[in-house]
Amino acid sequence: MADKSPRVVVIGRPNVGKSTLFNRLVGRRVALIADLPGLTRDSQEAPARLRGREVILVDTAGLEEAAPETLAGRMRAGAESAVASADLVLLVVDARAGITPADAHFAAWLRRQGRPVLLIANKAEGRSGGAEAMDAYRLGLGAPIAVSAEHGEGIADLMGHIAEALPDGPNGADDDAPPALPLRLAVLGRPNAGKSTLINRLLGTTRQLTGPEPGLTRDAIRIPLPDADGAIELIDTAGLRRRARIEASVEKLAASAAIAALRRSDVVALVIDAALGLHDQDLQIARLAEQEGRAVVIVLNKWDALSAPEATRRAIAERLETSLAQLRGIATVPLSAATGSGMARLLPAVRRAYEIWSRRIGTSDINRWLEAALERNPPPLLDGRRLKLRYATQASTRPPTLVLFGGRADRLPDAYRRYLVNSLREAFDLPGTPIRIDLRPTRNPYEDGKRER
């Protein structure tokens, strides 16, 4: 079910402090911020509670006058689209810089949209800040609200103004049960693999900026996706390159946000340009997801551009088998985000990966498996004595995690641990998901030939 909370959209010129204000209102750092114009390129959403009202805050790209086909023009179109769905618009200006012709142009445009507007004069810290903010009166949007998003000045008053300006609706204090948490699906991959195009195709609209320019996405953008089988939160991320090739400060911030999004996700959709094949960096991203215990689905994008799809499929399968054995059986979905071909297979594969990742196995079933696995391949000798594994239980899910008890279990060789993981994967149909086995030694009362008394 779609979130019915009112939408509060933050707009303004580049570098007036929209993302800083957005983070301040949300109460945590969601949007990337840096002293660089144009850092935000896609709209970013986050829930917030302002004076008892539940809202969806939307941060947008900086408004610039530019041709529609340019990057700046496409960014402006995204911001204008966000305004069209807004219940309240916050127009942010820079009190220190004063009102510019661009501010006046976009204020005039905003008056024609018929949306409620609050005028925010940001960077109005200190004694002189209030006087500088008054210059914004001439925009014709009412009294400006002076704030300093960076220092937190005036934010409490602003929250009150927002709550008063919102349309009447529920205040979030009812006794209804909270909605189920959405499945968090992070879309990762190298630059230009087609991540944003894939998200736009899932949403059925041009929500994310796309184009030939590499590195269009910078923030980790969270977007709700209503679905008949349960809500999904999509997370679009910046393209991840090898660490040695990440140089610019903005790219470092974007890469950090992408990795943080991976750690907060349930399932990772690793998007690969099938025409380029499976690269070492793709495998590195998959290994990082496995290390973080996330479920993974590999999306073979641009499948329609292949001249020999079956040969490509075999080559990718062989590479996965040899280089990503810790995720044996990982799901691969060939599709074309640009044309929509094969898209119907993606969300079922994601939900299947999530179900496997969340699976719980009964203790009796686990111990029957353990007994059979030990009989097929007994544990190795250690110092002339065979390791004895006595019993196991599942400690947690997401990912499936077993605790294995036995004398000197903590000295079990890695090769035998891998055997147990693969055996468990096969016995309980757990393809492609990370599996953890925690080894716990049990005390031996006859150790060193002396019985405890």
Secondary structure, 3 states (H helix, E strand, C coil): CCCCCCEEEEEECCCCCHHHHHHHHHCCCCCCCCCCCCCCCCCEEEEEEECCEEEEEEECCCCCCCCCCCHHHHHHHHHHHHHHCCCEEEEEEECCCCCCHHHHHHHHHHHCCCCCEEEEEECCCCCCHHHHHHHHHHHCCCCCEECECCCCECHHHHHHHHHHHCCCCCCCCCCCCCCCCCEEEEEEECCCCCHHHHHHHHHCCCCCCCCCCCCCCCCCEEEEECCCCCCEEEEECCCCCCHHHCCCHHHHHHHHHHHHHHHHCCEEEEEEECCCCCCHHHHHHHHHHHHCCCEEEEEEECHHHCCCHHHHHHHHHHHHHHHCHHHCCCEEEECCCCCCCCHHHHHHHHHHHHHHHCCCCCHHHHHHHHHHHHHHCCCCEECCEECEEEEEEEEECCCCEEEEEEECHHHCCHHHHHHHHHHHHHHCCCCCCCCEEEEEECCCCCHHHCCCC
